[in-house]
Amino acid sequence: MTVLIDDFYGSTNGDRWRLLRDTASGRRVVRHEPNLASGGQVTETGVEEFLDRTGSSPENLALRELLKNPGGANR
């Protein structure tokens, strides 16, 4: 199994969001890696659920931009 990882957003407080894509199955999830001060508990959410849940947040907009970019998440 090969997983492609695209970093798509980092907040000023140190949180990071990444898009993970399994090349064999095509499954894509968003991994949120919060800063240690906020608990540091990594979560993974399906792309559609993430987009539905996060509204017009900066990380939502950054993911939408990545998904539009054929050189990014559509490899």
KAHUKA-V330407 format. One record per residue. RES is the residue in one letter. SS is DSSP state (h for helix, s for strand, l for the rest). PSI is psi in whole degrees, 0 to 359 (none if undefined). Layout:
res ss psi
RES SS PSI
RES SS PSI
//
This chain:
res ss psi
M l 133
T l 133
V s 124
L s 138
I s 127
D s 116
D s 128
F s 347
Y s 140
G s 129
S l 166
T l 339
N l 3
G l 356
D l 148
R s 147
W s 137
R s 146
L s 124
L s 134
R s 122
D s 116
T l 335
A l 314
S l 341
G l 0
R l 135
R s 135
V s 156
V s 127
R s 125
H s 124
E s 95
P l 160
N l 160
L h 326
A h 332
S h 15
G l 334
G l 18
Q l 110
V l 135
T s 154
E s 135
T s 141
G s 149
V h 311
E h 316
E h 317
F h 313
L h 321
D h 322
R h 331
T l 2
G l 232
S l 32
S l 159
P h 323
E h 326
N h 311
L h 322
A h 320
L h 317
R h 319
E h 317
L h 318
L h 334
K h 335
N l 110
P l 338
G l 353
G l 257
A l 347
N l 23
R l none
//
